[in-house]
Amino acid sequence: MKIYKLNYTDKETAIVDLIAKGVYVETENGLAYGQGIQAIVEIGLIVQVEGTYDSDFNVITEPVYAEGYAYDIMSDNVIVFESEIFPNNPRHSFAGCEPTNEIEI
């Protein structure tokens, strides 16, 4: 099993690449996992600095986001991703699995 942490410029670019690589397949009911894909987690925008809000939830200071749009993939397949990253402080993990190591399940 292989864990991939991916960072794209935006969600649309991510979806196109994930379809092209067989992570997602298009069906008449929408997107489905491709062959050998165990999990797809859409992380989205990653907050680096939390925003602040008043008691009515009005924004006092905007949050600061990391560049890009993130996904995590768990796959039986080896896939070459140009968008793969190796974060020092990941915001998500699969049951504590390290993203840079293959795991046996």
PESULDA-V811655 format. One record per backbone hydrogen bond with DSSP energy under -0.5 kcal/mol. CO is the residue of the C=O (numbers start at 1). NH is the residue of the N-H. E is the energy in kcal/mol with one decimal. If there is no record, write none. Layout:
# PESULDA-V811655
co=CO nh=NH e=E
co=CO nh=NH e=E
This chain:
# PESULDA-V811655
co=1 nh=103 e=-2.6
co=2 nh=75 e=-2.7
co=4 nh=6 e=-0.5
co=4 nh=73 e=-2.6
co=5 nh=85 e=-3.0
co=6 nh=71 e=-1.8
co=8 nh=69 e=-2.6
co=10 nh=14 e=-1.8
co=11 nh=15 e=-2.6
co=12 nh=16 e=-2.1
co=13 nh=17 e=-2.1
co=14 nh=18 e=-3.0
co=15 nh=19 e=-2.3
co=16 nh=20 e=-2.3
co=17 nh=21 e=-2.0
co=18 nh=23 e=-2.0
co=18 nh=24 e=-1.6
co=19 nh=22 e=-1.5
co=23 nh=34 e=-3.0
co=25 nh=32 e=-2.3
co=27 nh=30 e=-1.6
co=30 nh=27 e=-2.8
co=32 nh=25 e=-2.5
co=34 nh=37 e=-1.9
co=36 nh=38 e=-0.6
co=36 nh=76 e=-3.3
co=39 nh=74 e=-2.5
co=40 nh=42 e=-0.6
co=41 nh=43 e=-1.0
co=41 nh=72 e=-2.4
co=44 nh=70 e=-2.5
co=45 nh=47 e=-0.6
co=46 nh=66 e=-2.9
co=49 nh=64 e=-2.5
co=52 nh=60 e=-3.2
co=52 nh=61 e=-1.4
co=54 nh=57 e=-2.2
co=58 nh=54 e=-2.2
co=61 nh=52 e=-1.9
co=63 nh=65 e=-0.5
co=64 nh=48 e=-3.3
co=64 nh=49 e=-1.8
co=69 nh=8 e=-2.5
co=70 nh=43 e=-1.3
co=70 nh=44 e=-2.5
co=71 nh=6 e=-3.1
co=72 nh=41 e=-3.1
co=73 nh=4 e=-2.9
co=74 nh=38 e=-2.6
co=74 nh=39 e=-1.7
co=75 nh=2 e=-3.0
co=77 nh=79 e=-0.6
co=79 nh=81 e=-0.7
co=81 nh=84 e=-0.9
co=83 nh=7 e=-2.3
co=93 nh=95 e=-0.9
co=94 nh=97 e=-2.7
co=98 nh=101 e=-1.3
co=103 nh=105 e=-0.5
